[in-house]
Amino acid sequence: MLTIHAADAVLGAPDGADSVAVDGGVVVAVGPWGDVSAAFPTARVRRWPGLVARGLVNVTARELLEETYHPDPREADALGTRPLSGEAVTALAMDDARWGASARRGLQRMLRHGTTAVAGTFTRPGVRTAVTRSGLRLLPPTSGDAAPPASLDPLAGTARPVGPPPGAGDPADLAVFDVRDAGELAARGAGSCVATVLGGRLLFRAS
């Protein structure tokens, strides 16, 4: 379905650009609301606070999914709700099925941080299956600069920008952050995400 995602601005785009039109899984236009809405008058409109940006890539996904346990909400009394790593994971009776279930929960948490792609090589079968079924883009491991510490927030521990703005012809992988500008996004991180769009599908929306 043809959809316009309208916000206060499109991060990195020329001044005045505040809307992204998506047709199916592809971006078809980026620009000011007046221009985009006039070009696609029958489009469904989703309005968001803050900035629309290109979806994020989590380069620490292998550590987050194959070395970190994301507790089931039913385990909150015993394990808490925060991800567990190190000796806390070693103490658990982890089999492949449990790793797969943990990965599914971890991937949902990534979507809540604007992640639309993960980088890495996954060796646990249950984790590989979870990543494949999630629909997130799978990219090869990063090379060169050392990866930042593992974090659900792809912006944590790195000075790298979010990336170029979405453009016509790009996959419709978007993240929306409830911030005023790039400086506030850097300060607050990807936890300010209010919506994640993957292949044109709205997979996360803050309640």
KABEL-V724173 format. One record per residue. N is the residue number from 1. BURIAL is b if it has 24 or more other ideal C-beta (glycine too) atoms within 12 Angstrom, else e. Layout:
BEGIN
n: [N & N]
burial: [BURIAL & BURIAL]
END
This chain:
BEGIN
n: [1 & 2 & 3 & 4 & 5 & 6 & 7 & 8 & 9 & 10 & 11 & 12 & 13 & 14 & 15 & 16 & 17 & 18 & 19 & 20 & 21 & 22 & 23 & 24 & 25 & 26 & 27 & 28 & 29 & 30 & 31 & 32 & 33 & 34 & 35 & 36 & 37 & 38 & 39 & 40 & 41 & 42 & 43 & 44 & 45 & 46 & 47 & 48 & 49 & 50 & 51 & 52 & 53 & 54 & 55 & 56 & 57 & 58 & 59 & 60 & 61 & 62 & 63 & 64 & 65 & 66 & 67 & 68 & 69 & 70 & 71 & 72 & 73 & 74 & 75 & 76 & 77 & 78 & 79 & 80 & 81 & 82 & 83 & 84 & 85 & 86 & 87 & 88 & 89 & 90 & 91 & 92 & 93 & 94 & 95 & 96 & 97 & 98 & 99 & 100 & 101 & 102 & 103 & 104 & 105 & 106 & 107 & 108 & 109 & 110 & 111 & 112 & 113 & 114 & 115 & 116 & 117 & 118 & 119 & 120 & 121 & 122 & 123 & 124 & 125 & 126 & 127 & 128 & 129 & 130 & 131 & 132 & 133 & 134 & 135 & 136 & 137 & 138 & 139 & 140 & 141 & 142 & 143 & 144 & 145 & 146 & 147 & 148 & 149 & 150 & 151 & 152 & 153 & 154 & 155 & 156 & 157 & 158 & 159 & 160 & 161 & 162 & 163 & 164 & 165 & 166 & 167 & 168 & 169 & 170 & 171 & 172 & 173 & 174 & 175 & 176 & 177 & 178 & 179 & 180 & 181 & 182 & 183 & 184 & 185 & 186 & 187 & 188 & 189 & 190 & 191 & 192 & 193 & 194 & 195 & 196 & 197 & 198 & 199 & 200 & 201 & 202 & 203 & 204 & 205 & 206 & 207]
burial: [e & b & b & b & b & b & b & b & b & b & b & e & b & e & e & e & b & b & b & b & b & b & b & e & e & e & b & b & b & b & b & b & b & e & e & b & b & e & e & b & e & e & b & e & e & b & e & b & e & b & b & b & b & b & b & b & b & b & b & b & b & b & b & b & b & b & b & b & b & b & b & e & e & e & e & e & e & e & e & e & e & e & b & b & b & e & e & e & b & e & e & e & e & b & e & e & e & e & b & b & b & b & b & b & b & b & b & b & b & b & b & b & b & b & b & b & b & b & b & b & e & b & e & b & e & b & b & b & e & b & b & e & e & b & b & b & b & b & b & e & e & e & e & e & e & e & b & b & e & b & b & b & b & b & b & b & e & b & e & e & e & b & b & e & b & b & b & e & e & b & b & b & b & b & b & b & b & b & b & e & e & b & e & e & b & b & e & b & b & b & b & b & b & b & b & b & b & b & b & b & b & b & b & b & e & e & e]
END
